[in-house]
Amino acid sequence: MDNKKPEQITIAEELHVCPECGYEDGFHTSFVRQTKEKCKIILICPSCHARFDPNWMISI
Ligand SMILES: [Zn+2]
């Protein structure tokens, strides 16, 4: 398990390019449980596996 804290990322017009390596075909997603009811969505670059946190929370 990768415990490295994901890098904060903001989305301008569109986010499909990895700021780390320049990969252009979008991201994989991962869900990190924050509380019993809430998860955070983490973006993972399929190329360099850098993790990004756009601060998206979902209720489940
Ligand atoms: Zn990348």
N, CA, C, O and the ligand as a Tripos MOL2 file, in Angstrom:
@<TRIPOS>MOLECULE
protein
  241   239    61     0     0
PROTEIN
NO_CHARGES

@<TRIPOS>ATOM
      1 N           0.8450   -1.2010    0.0000 N.3       1 MET1
      2 CA          0.0000    0.0000    0.0000 C.3       1 MET1
      3 C           0.8780    1.2490    0.0000 C.2       1 MET1
      4 O           1.8540    1.3460    0.7440 O.2       1 MET1
      5 N           0.5160    2.1690   -0.8260 N.am      2 ASP2
      6 CA          1.2730    3.3960   -0.9700 C.3       2 ASP2
      7 C           0.7110    4.4560   -0.0290 C.2       2 ASP2
      8 O          -0.4100    4.9290   -0.2210 O.2       2 ASP2
      9 N           1.4760    4.8240    0.9740 N.am      3 ASN3
     10 CA          0.9900    5.7800    1.9640 C.3       3 ASN3
     11 C           1.4610    7.2050    1.7060 C.2       3 ASN3
     12 O           1.2320    8.1070    2.5100 O.2       3 ASN3
     13 N           2.1170    7.3860    0.5810 N.am      4 LYS4
     14 CA          2.5730    8.7270    0.2420 C.3       4 LYS4
     15 C           1.3650    9.6320    0.0600 C.2       4 LYS4
     16 O           0.3900    9.2570   -0.5910 O.2       4 LYS4
     17 N           1.4350   10.8190    0.6340 N.am      5 LYS5
     18 CA          0.3020   11.7310    0.5380 C.3       5 LYS5
     19 C           0.1620   12.2220   -0.9030 C.2       5 LYS5
     20 O           1.1360   12.6840   -1.4980 O.2       5 LYS5
     21 N          -1.0420   12.1260   -1.4620 N.am      6 PRO6
     22 CA         -1.2310   12.5950   -2.8360 C.3       6 PRO6
     23 C          -1.0290   14.1070   -2.9220 C.2       6 PRO6
     24 O          -1.3190   14.8520   -1.9870 O.2       6 PRO6
     25 N          -0.5380   14.5150   -4.0410 N.am      7 GLU7
     26 CA         -0.2860   15.9310   -4.2630 C.3       7 GLU7
     27 C          -1.5970   16.6500   -4.5380 C.2       7 GLU7
     28 O          -2.4410   16.1510   -5.2820 O.2       7 GLU7
     29 N          -1.7670   17.8270   -3.9350 N.am      8 GLN8
     30 CA         -2.9820   18.6100   -4.2170 C.3       8 GLN8
     31 C          -2.9530   19.0660   -5.6740 C.2       8 GLN8
     32 O          -1.9050   19.4450   -6.1960 O.2       8 GLN8
     33 N          -4.1110   19.0240   -6.3220 N.am      9 ILE9
     34 CA         -4.1600   19.4430   -7.7190 C.3       9 ILE9
     35 C          -5.4430   20.2280   -7.9490 C.2       9 ILE9
     36 O          -6.4890   19.9040   -7.3880 O.2       9 ILE9
     37 N          -5.3540   21.2560   -8.7710 N.am     10 THR10
     38 CA         -6.5660   22.0020   -9.1040 C.3      10 THR10
     39 C          -6.8410   21.8350  -10.5930 C.2      10 THR10
     40 O          -5.9260   21.6160  -11.3870 O.2      10 THR10
     41 N          -8.1010   21.9400  -10.9520 N.am     11 ILE11
     42 CA         -8.4920   21.7180  -12.3350 C.3      11 ILE11
     43 C          -8.8770   23.0470  -12.9670 C.2      11 ILE11
     44 O          -9.7980   23.7220  -12.5060 O.2      11 ILE11
     45 N          -8.1750   23.4110  -14.0130 N.am     12 ALA12
     46 CA         -8.4910   24.6510  -14.7100 C.3      12 ALA12
     47 C          -9.6440   24.3730  -15.6640 C.2      12 ALA12
     48 O         -10.7860   24.2450  -15.2240 O.2      12 ALA12
     49 N          -9.3750   24.2810  -16.9300 N.am     13 GLU13
     50 CA        -10.4440   24.0030  -17.8810 C.3      13 GLU13
     51 C         -10.7020   22.5140  -18.0110 C.2      13 GLU13
     52 O         -11.8480   22.0700  -18.0770 O.2      13 GLU13
     53 N          -9.6340   21.7590  -18.0470 N.am     14 GLU14
     54 CA         -9.7490   20.3190  -18.1840 C.3      14 GLU14
     55 C          -8.5040   19.6980  -17.5670 C.2      14 GLU14
     56 O          -7.4220   20.2860  -17.6030 O.2      14 GLU14
     57 N          -8.6620   18.5250  -17.0090 N.am     15 LEU15
     58 CA         -7.5010   17.8470  -16.4410 C.3      15 LEU15
     59 C          -7.3630   16.4750  -17.0810 C.2      15 LEU15
     60 O          -8.1170   15.5550  -16.7640 O.2      15 LEU15
     61 N          -6.4120   16.3440  -17.9690 N.am     16 HIS16
     62 CA         -6.1600   15.0300  -18.5400 C.3      16 HIS16
     63 C          -4.6730   14.7740  -18.7320 C.2      16 HIS16
     64 O          -4.2660   13.6880  -19.1440 O.2      16 HIS16
     65 N          -3.8580   15.7980  -18.4270 N.am     17 VAL17
     66 CA         -2.4110   15.6340  -18.5750 C.3      17 VAL17
     67 C          -1.7620   15.5440  -17.2020 C.2      17 VAL17
     68 O          -2.0240   16.3720  -16.3300 O.2      17 VAL17
     69 N          -0.9300   14.5560  -17.0160 N.am     18 CYS18
     70 CA         -0.2280   14.3980  -15.7460 C.3      18 CYS18
     71 C           0.8370   15.4770  -15.5860 C.2      18 CYS18
     72 O           1.7160   15.6000  -16.4390 O.2      18 CYS18
     73 N           0.7740   16.2650  -14.5050 N.am     19 PRO19
     74 CA          1.7770   17.3220  -14.2990 C.3      19 PRO19
     75 C           3.1780   16.7490  -14.0360 C.2      19 PRO19
     76 O           4.1770   17.4460  -14.2070 O.2      19 PRO19
     77 N           3.2430   15.5070  -13.6300 N.am     20 GLU20
     78 CA          4.5540   14.9060  -13.3230 C.3      20 GLU20
     79 C           5.2860   14.4450  -14.5710 C.2      20 GLU20
     80 O           6.4710   14.7330  -14.7440 O.2      20 GLU20
     81 N           4.5730   13.7200  -15.4510 N.am     21 CYS21
     82 CA          5.2750   13.1020  -16.5800 C.3      21 CYS21
     83 C           4.7210   13.5120  -17.9430 C.2      21 CYS21
     84 O           5.3140   13.1780  -18.9680 O.2      21 CYS21
     85 N           3.6030   14.2240  -17.9740 N.am     22 GLY22
     86 CA          3.0630   14.6880  -19.2390 C.3      22 GLY22
     87 C           2.1820   13.6810  -19.9640 C.2      22 GLY22
     88 O           1.7800   13.9180  -21.1030 O.2      22 GLY22
     89 N           1.8770   12.5590  -19.3180 N.am     23 TYR23
     90 CA          0.9740   11.5620  -19.9020 C.3      23 TYR23
     91 C          -0.3740   12.2170  -20.1960 C.2      23 TYR23
     92 O          -0.9170   12.9280  -19.3510 O.2      23 TYR23
     93 N          -0.9220   11.9750  -21.4050 N.am     24 GLU24
     94 CA         -2.0570   12.7860  -21.8540 C.3      24 GLU24
     95 C          -3.4140   12.0950  -21.8770 C.2      24 GLU24
     96 O          -4.4000   12.7010  -22.2970 O.2      24 GLU24
     97 N          -3.4900   10.8590  -21.4430 N.am     25 ASP25
     98 CA         -4.7560   10.1450  -21.6070 C.3      25 ASP25
     99 C          -5.5710    9.9760  -20.3350 C.2      25 ASP25
    100 O          -6.3160    9.0070  -20.1910 O.2      25 ASP25
    101 N          -5.4280   10.9140  -19.4200 N.am     26 GLY26
    102 CA         -6.2770   10.8930  -18.2370 C.3      26 GLY26
    103 C          -5.7380   10.0370  -17.1130 C.2      26 GLY26
    104 O          -4.5910    9.5910  -17.1460 O.2      26 GLY26
    105 N          -6.5880    9.8110  -16.1060 N.am     27 PHE27
    106 CA         -6.1280    9.2100  -14.8570 C.3      27 PHE27
    107 C          -6.9480    7.9920  -14.4510 C.2      27 PHE27
    108 O          -8.1090    7.8480  -14.8330 O.2      27 PHE27
    109 N          -6.3360    7.1440  -13.6910 N.am     28 HIS28
    110 CA         -7.0770    6.1230  -12.9710 C.3      28 HIS28
    111 C          -7.5860    6.7440  -11.6820 C.2      28 HIS28
    112 O          -7.1040    7.7950  -11.2590 O.2      28 HIS28
    113 N          -8.5510    6.0990  -11.0650 N.am     29 THR29
    114 CA         -9.0800    6.6500   -9.8210 C.3      29 THR29
    115 C          -8.9570    5.6490   -8.6820 C.2      29 THR29
    116 O          -8.9520    4.4340   -8.8820 O.2      29 THR29
    117 N          -8.8580    6.1990   -7.4950 N.am     30 SER30
    118 CA         -8.8030    5.3960   -6.2930 C.3      30 SER30
    119 C          -9.6810    6.0840   -5.2490 C.2      30 SER30
    120 O          -9.8100    7.3080   -5.2490 O.2      30 SER30
    121 N         -10.2810    5.2960   -4.3630 N.am     31 PHE31
    122 CA        -11.1580    5.8690   -3.3510 C.3      31 PHE31
    123 C         -10.5540    5.6290   -1.9780 C.2      31 PHE31
    124 O         -10.2760    4.4910   -1.5990 O.2      31 PHE31
    125 N         -10.3570    6.6970   -1.2480 N.am     32 VAL32
    126 CA         -9.7590    6.5930    0.0690 C.3      32 VAL32
    127 C         -10.8060    6.9380    1.1200 C.2      32 VAL32
    128 O         -11.3430    8.0460    1.1330 O.2      32 VAL32
    129 N         -11.0930    5.9820    1.9990 N.am     33 ARG33
    130 CA        -12.1190    6.2390    3.0060 C.3      33 ARG33
    131 C         -11.6170    7.2540    4.0360 C.2      33 ARG33
    132 O         -10.5340    7.1090    4.6020 O.2      33 ARG33
    133 N         -12.4260    8.2710    4.2580 N.am     34 GLN34
    134 CA        -12.0840    9.3070    5.2340 C.3      34 GLN34
    135 C         -12.8320    9.0680    6.5420 C.2      34 GLN34
    136 O         -12.2480    9.0900    7.6250 O.2      34 GLN34
    137 N         -14.1300    8.8400    6.4150 N.am     35 THR35
    138 CA        -14.9570    8.5260    7.5740 C.3      35 THR35
    139 C         -15.8450    7.3650    7.1670 C.2      35 THR35
    140 O         -15.7080    6.8220    6.0710 O.2      35 THR35
    141 N         -16.7530    6.9870    8.0490 N.am     36 LYS36
    142 CA        -17.6610    5.8850    7.7640 C.3      36 LYS36
    143 C         -18.5310    6.1710    6.5330 C.2      36 LYS36
    144 O         -18.8830    5.2550    5.7900 O.2      36 LYS36
    145 N         -18.8720    7.4410    6.3260 N.am     37 GLU37
    146 CA        -19.7820    7.8000    5.2340 C.3      37 GLU37
    147 C         -19.1020    8.4750    4.0470 C.2      37 GLU37
    148 O         -19.6990    8.5930    2.9770 O.2      37 GLU37
    149 N         -17.8770    8.9130    4.2240 N.am     38 LYS38
    150 CA        -17.2680    9.6950    3.1450 C.3      38 LYS38
    151 C         -15.9740    9.0830    2.6060 C.2      38 LYS38
    152 O         -15.1420    8.5600    3.3470 O.2      38 LYS38
    153 N         -15.8480    9.1740    1.2790 N.am     39 CYS39
    154 CA        -14.6170    8.7560    0.6260 C.3      39 CYS39
    155 C         -14.0690    9.9300   -0.1780 C.2      39 CYS39
    156 O         -14.8030   10.8210   -0.6070 O.2      39 CYS39
    157 N         -12.7820    9.8970   -0.3610 N.am     40 LYS40
    158 CA        -12.1240   10.9040   -1.1720 C.3      40 LYS40
    159 C         -11.6780   10.2270   -2.4560 C.2      40 LYS40
    160 O         -11.2450    9.0750   -2.4380 O.2      40 LYS40
    161 N         -11.7820   10.9430   -3.5700 N.am     41 ILE41
    162 CA        -11.3360   10.3820   -4.8420 C.3      41 ILE41
    163 C          -9.9190   10.8570   -5.1310 C.2      41 ILE41
    164 O          -9.6430   12.0560   -5.1650 O.2      41 ILE41
    165 N          -9.0410    9.9060   -5.3350 N.am     42 ILE42
    166 CA         -7.6440   10.1960   -5.6490 C.3      42 ILE42
    167 C          -7.3990    9.8230   -7.1100 C.2      42 ILE42
    168 O          -7.8480    8.7760   -7.5750 O.2      42 ILE42
    169 N          -6.6960   10.6730   -7.8150 N.am     43 LEU43
    170 CA         -6.3490   10.3830   -9.2120 C.3      43 LEU43
    171 C          -4.9510    9.7940   -9.2760 C.2      43 LEU43
    172 O          -4.0330   10.2740   -8.6110 O.2      43 LEU43
    173 N          -4.7950    8.7510  -10.0810 N.am     44 ILE44
    174 CA         -3.4890    8.1070  -10.2180 C.3      44 ILE44
    175 C          -3.0880    8.1070  -11.6880 C.2      44 ILE44
    176 O          -3.8460    7.6620  -12.5490 O.2      44 ILE44
    177 N          -1.9010    8.6070  -11.9610 N.am     45 CYS45
    178 CA         -1.4070    8.5980  -13.3370 C.3      45 CYS45
    179 C          -1.0650    7.1600  -13.7310 C.2      45 CYS45
    180 O          -0.2980    6.5030  -13.0270 O.2      45 CYS45
    181 N          -1.6180    6.6550  -14.8420 N.am     46 PRO46
    182 CA         -1.3460    5.2820  -15.2730 C.3      46 PRO46
    183 C           0.0880    5.1040  -15.7510 C.2      46 PRO46
    184 O           0.5850    3.9800  -15.8220 O.2      46 PRO46
    185 N           0.7480    6.1910  -16.0740 N.am     47 SER47
    186 CA          2.0980    6.1060  -16.6000 C.3      47 SER47
    187 C           3.1620    6.1430  -15.4930 C.2      47 SER47
    188 O           3.9720    5.2230  -15.3840 O.2      47 SER47
    189 N           3.1610    7.2020  -14.6720 N.am     48 CYS48
    190 CA          4.2240    7.3200  -13.6580 C.3      48 CYS48
    191 C           3.7200    6.9970  -12.2490 C.2      48 CYS48
    192 O           4.4990    6.9960  -11.2960 O.2      48 CYS48
    193 N           2.4140    6.7230  -12.1190 N.am     49 HIS49
    194 CA          1.7880    6.3570  -10.8520 C.3      49 HIS49
    195 C           1.8250    7.4510   -9.7930 C.2      49 HIS49
    196 O           1.6970    7.1720   -8.6010 O.2      49 HIS49
    197 N           1.9980    8.6790  -10.2240 N.am     50 ALA50
    198 CA          1.8940    9.8000   -9.2830 C.3      50 ALA50
    199 C           0.4390    9.8920   -8.8250 C.2      50 ALA50
    200 O          -0.4800    9.6190   -9.5970 O.2      50 ALA50
    201 N           0.2380   10.2780   -7.5690 N.am     51 ARG51
    202 CA         -1.1100   10.3750   -7.0220 C.3      51 ARG51
    203 C          -1.4770   11.8290   -6.7830 C.2      51 ARG51
    204 O          -0.6800   12.6150   -6.2710 O.2      51 ARG51
    205 N          -2.7100   12.1720   -7.1670 N.am     52 PHE52
    206 CA         -3.1570   13.5580   -7.0430 C.3      52 PHE52
    207 C          -4.4810   13.6210   -6.3070 C.2      52 PHE52
    208 O          -5.3430   12.7540   -6.4440 O.2      52 PHE52
    209 N          -4.6100   14.6770   -5.5250 N.am     53 ASP53
    210 CA         -5.8060   14.8760   -4.7120 C.3      53 ASP53
    211 C          -6.5290   16.1420   -5.1410 C.2      53 ASP53
    212 O          -6.1280   17.2410   -4.7590 O.2      53 ASP53
    213 N          -7.6010   16.0040   -5.9380 N.am     54 PRO54
    214 CA         -8.3380   17.1850   -6.3770 C.3      54 PRO54
    215 C          -9.3480   17.6540   -5.3370 C.2      54 PRO54
    216 O         -10.1410   18.5600   -5.5950 O.2      54 PRO54
    217 N          -9.3140   17.0340   -4.1620 N.am     55 ASN55
    218 CA        -10.2180   17.3780   -3.0590 C.3      55 ASN55
    219 C         -11.6810   17.0700   -3.3870 C.2      55 ASN55
    220 O         -12.5670   17.8840   -3.1240 O.2      55 ASN55
    221 N         -11.9210   15.9200   -3.9490 N.am     56 TRP56
    222 CA        -13.2830   15.4830   -4.2550 C.3      56 TRP56
    223 C         -13.7480   14.5250   -3.1700 C.2      56 TRP56
    224 O         -13.1260   13.4920   -2.9230 O.2      56 TRP56
    225 N         -14.8310   14.8810   -2.5400 N.am     57 MET57
    226 CA        -15.4050   14.0090   -1.5100 C.3      57 MET57
    227 C         -16.7080   13.4190   -2.0250 C.2      57 MET57
    228 O         -17.4910   14.1030   -2.6820 O.2      57 MET57
    229 N         -16.9310   12.1760   -1.7300 N.am     58 ILE58
    230 CA        -18.2110   11.5720   -2.0700 C.3      58 ILE58
    231 C         -18.7960   10.9170   -0.8210 C.2      58 ILE58
    232 O         -18.0780   10.4460    0.0610 O.2      58 ILE58
    233 N         -20.1240   10.9060   -0.7850 N.am     59 SER59
    234 CA        -20.8160   10.2100    0.3020 C.3      59 SER59
    235 C         -21.2090    8.8360   -0.1760 C.2      59 SER59
    236 O         -21.6760    8.6760   -1.3040 O.2      59 SER59
    237 N         -21.0280    7.8600    0.6530 N.am     60 ILE60
    238 CA        -21.4020    6.5090    0.2480 C.3      60 ILE60
    239 C         -22.2900    5.8530    1.3120 C.2      60 ILE60
    240 O         -22.7070    4.7070    1.1470 O.2      60 ILE60
    241 ZN          2.3990   10.7630  -14.7460 Zn       61 ZN61
@<TRIPOS>BOND
     1     1     2 1
     2     2     3 1
     3     3     4 2
     4     3     5 am
     5     5     6 1
     6     6     7 1
     7     7     8 2
     8     7     9 am
     9     9    10 1
    10    10    11 1
    11    11    12 2
    12    11    13 am
    13    13    14 1
    14    14    15 1
    15    15    16 2
    16    15    17 am
    17    17    18 1
    18    18    19 1
    19    19    20 2
    20    19    21 am
    21    21    22 1
    22    22    23 1
    23    23    24 2
    24    23    25 am
    25    25    26 1
    26    26    27 1
    27    27    28 2
    28    27    29 am
    29    29    30 1
    30    30    31 1
    31    31    32 2
    32    31    33 am
    33    33    34 1
    34    34    35 1
    35    35    36 2
    36    35    37 am
    37    37    38 1
    38    38    39 1
    39    39    40 2
    40    39    41 am
    41    41    42 1
    42    42    43 1
    43    43    44 2
    44    43    45 am
    45    45    46 1
    46    46    47 1
    47    47    48 2
    48    47    49 am
    49    49    50 1
    50    50    51 1
    51    51    52 2
    52    51    53 am
    53    53    54 1
    54    54    55 1
    55    55    56 2
    56    55    57 am
    57    57    58 1
    58    58    59 1
    59    59    60 2
    60    59    61 am
    61    61    62 1
    62    62    63 1
    63    63    64 2
    64    63    65 am
    65    65    66 1
    66    66    67 1
    67    67    68 2
    68    67    69 am
    69    69    70 1
    70    70    71 1
    71    71    72 2
    72    71    73 am
    73    73    74 1
    74    74    75 1
    75    75    76 2
    76    75    77 am
    77    77    78 1
    78    78    79 1
    79    79    80 2
    80    79    81 am
    81    81    82 1
    82    82    83 1
    83    83    84 2
    84    83    85 am
    85    85    86 1
    86    86    87 1
    87    87    88 2
    88    87    89 am
    89    89    90 1
    90    90    91 1
    91    91    92 2
    92    91    93 am
    93    93    94 1
    94    94    95 1
    95    95    96 2
    96    95    97 am
    97    97    98 1
    98    98    99 1
    99    99   100 2
   100    99   101 am
   101   101   102 1
   102   102   103 1
   103   103   104 2
   104   103   105 am
   105   105   106 1
   106   106   107 1
   107   107   108 2
   108   107   109 am
   109   109   110 1
   110   110   111 1
   111   111   112 2
   112   111   113 am
   113   113   114 1
   114   114   115 1
   115   115   116 2
   116   115   117 am
   117   117   118 1
   118   118   119 1
   119   119   120 2
   120   119   121 am
   121   121   122 1
   122   122   123 1
   123   123   124 2
   124   123   125 am
   125   125   126 1
   126   126   127 1
   127   127   128 2
   128   127   129 am
   129   129   130 1
   130   130   131 1
   131   131   132 2
   132   131   133 am
   133   133   134 1
   134   134   135 1
   135   135   136 2
   136   135   137 am
   137   137   138 1
   138   138   139 1
   139   139   140 2
   140   139   141 am
   141   141   142 1
   142   142   143 1
   143   143   144 2
   144   143   145 am
   145   145   146 1
   146   146   147 1
   147   147   148 2
   148   147   149 am
   149   149   150 1
   150   150   151 1
   151   151   152 2
   152   151   153 am
   153   153   154 1
   154   154   155 1
   155   155   156 2
   156   155   157 am
   157   157   158 1
   158   158   159 1
   159   159   160 2
   160   159   161 am
   161   161   162 1
   162   162   163 1
   163   163   164 2
   164   163   165 am
   165   165   166 1
   166   166   167 1
   167   167   168 2
   168   167   169 am
   169   169   170 1
   170   170   171 1
   171   171   172 2
   172   171   173 am
   173   173   174 1
   174   174   175 1
   175   175   176 2
   176   175   177 am
   177   177   178 1
   178   178   179 1
   179   179   180 2
   180   179   181 am
   181   181   182 1
   182   182   183 1
   183   183   184 2
   184   183   185 am
   185   185   186 1
   186   186   187 1
   187   187   188 2
   188   187   189 am
   189   189   190 1
   190   190   191 1
   191   191   192 2
   192   191   193 am
   193   193   194 1
   194   194   195 1
   195   195   196 2
   196   195   197 am
   197   197   198 1
   198   198   199 1
   199   199   200 2
   200   199   201 am
   201   201   202 1
   202   202   203 1
   203   203   204 2
   204   203   205 am
   205   205   206 1
   206   206   207 1
   207   207   208 2
   208   207   209 am
   209   209   210 1
   210   210   211 1
   211   211   212 2
   212   211   213 am
   213   213   214 1
   214   214   215 1
   215   215   216 2
   216   215   217 am
   217   217   218 1
   218   218   219 1
   219   219   220 2
   220   219   221 am
   221   221   222 1
   222   222   223 1
   223   223   224 2
   224   223   225 am
   225   225   226 1
   226   226   227 1
   227   227   228 2
   228   227   229 am
   229   229   230 1
   230   230   231 1
   231   231   232 2
   232   231   233 am
   233   233   234 1
   234   234   235 1
   235   235   236 2
   236   235   237 am
   237   237   238 1
   238   238   239 1
   239   239   240 2
@<TRIPOS>SUBSTRUCTURE
     1 MET1         2 RESIDUE 1 A MET
     2 ASP2         6 RESIDUE 1 A ASP
     3 ASN3        10 RESIDUE 1 A ASN
     4 LYS4        14 RESIDUE 1 A LYS
     5 LYS5        18 RESIDUE 1 A LYS
     6 PRO6        22 RESIDUE 1 A PRO
     7 GLU7        26 RESIDUE 1 A GLU
     8 GLN8        30 RESIDUE 1 A GLN
     9 ILE9        34 RESIDUE 1 A ILE
    10 THR10       38 RESIDUE 1 A THR
    11 ILE11       42 RESIDUE 1 A ILE
    12 ALA12       46 RESIDUE 1 A ALA
    13 GLU13       50 RESIDUE 1 A GLU
    14 GLU14       54 RESIDUE 1 A GLU
    15 LEU15       58 RESIDUE 1 A LEU
    16 HIS16       62 RESIDUE 1 A HIS
    17 VAL17       66 RESIDUE 1 A VAL
    18 CYS18       70 RESIDUE 1 A CYS
    19 PRO19       74 RESIDUE 1 A PRO
    20 GLU20       78 RESIDUE 1 A GLU
    21 CYS21       82 RESIDUE 1 A CYS
    22 GLY22       86 RESIDUE 1 A GLY
    23 TYR23       90 RESIDUE 1 A TYR
    24 GLU24       94 RESIDUE 1 A GLU
    25 ASP25       98 RESIDUE 1 A ASP
    26 GLY26      102 RESIDUE 1 A GLY
    27 PHE27      106 RESIDUE 1 A PHE
    28 HIS28      110 RESIDUE 1 A HIS
    29 THR29      114 RESIDUE 1 A THR
    30 SER30      118 RESIDUE 1 A SER
    31 PHE31      122 RESIDUE 1 A PHE
    32 VAL32      126 RESIDUE 1 A VAL
    33 ARG33      130 RESIDUE 1 A ARG
    34 GLN34      134 RESIDUE 1 A GLN
    35 THR35      138 RESIDUE 1 A THR
    36 LYS36      142 RESIDUE 1 A LYS
    37 GLU37      146 RESIDUE 1 A GLU
    38 LYS38      150 RESIDUE 1 A LYS
    39 CYS39      154 RESIDUE 1 A CYS
    40 LYS40      158 RESIDUE 1 A LYS
    41 ILE41      162 RESIDUE 1 A ILE
    42 ILE42      166 RESIDUE 1 A ILE
    43 LEU43      170 RESIDUE 1 A LEU
    44 ILE44      174 RESIDUE 1 A ILE
    45 CYS45      178 RESIDUE 1 A CYS
    46 PRO46      182 RESIDUE 1 A PRO
    47 SER47      186 RESIDUE 1 A SER
    48 CYS48      190 RESIDUE 1 A CYS
    49 HIS49      194 RESIDUE 1 A HIS
    50 ALA50      198 RESIDUE 1 A ALA
    51 ARG51      202 RESIDUE 1 A ARG
    52 PHE52      206 RESIDUE 1 A PHE
    53 ASP53      210 RESIDUE 1 A ASP
    54 PRO54      214 RESIDUE 1 A PRO
    55 ASN55      218 RESIDUE 1 A ASN
    56 TRP56      222 RESIDUE 1 A TRP
    57 MET57      226 RESIDUE 1 A MET
    58 ILE58      230 RESIDUE 1 A ILE
    59 SER59      234 RESIDUE 1 A SER
    60 ILE60      238 RESIDUE 1 A ILE
    61 ZN61       241 GROUP 0 **** ****
